[in-house]
């Protein structure tokens, strides 16, 4: 669906909260499980950036960051295409990680913030969950989501790319 309709979804992973250790509440355990997906997206983005800059270093390819995006100067078209694919994969993973942290159901961010909310706010949040689903669909269809998360994606992308570029001296 992502390729054809511009959106897609994953099948939720069922988690049995009774299997959590009793060192923390089930609510905190659920928050930790919920943050695992976005954290994995950020880790994967970092690994892909390391691979990308490693290839660039070995092939003497320049990756120049500017306000307009990234300029890739490779002597080989194949290397340039591989680096561009890795760059898109980095950006997509960062986008998925940031997107999933939006605190609206059905996204993981809604479960991550629950332990930090006061009791009355949790109850209100749970009682109005259907409204949040509708709100989520509205902000997705209108493109407000893009406006909300684009600065975070750019900030995290710049950080990962700068850090990885410094590691490789590029």
Buried (B, 14 or more C-beta within 10 A) or exposed (E): EEEEEEEEEEEEEEBEEEEBEEEEEBBBBBBBBBBEBBBEBBEBBBBBBBBBBBBBBEBEBEBEEEEEEBEBEBEEEEBBEBBBEBBEBBBBBBBBBBBBBBBBBEBBBBBBBBBEBEEEEBEEBEEEEEEBEEBBEEBBEEEEBEEEBEEBBBEBBEEBBEEBBEEBEB
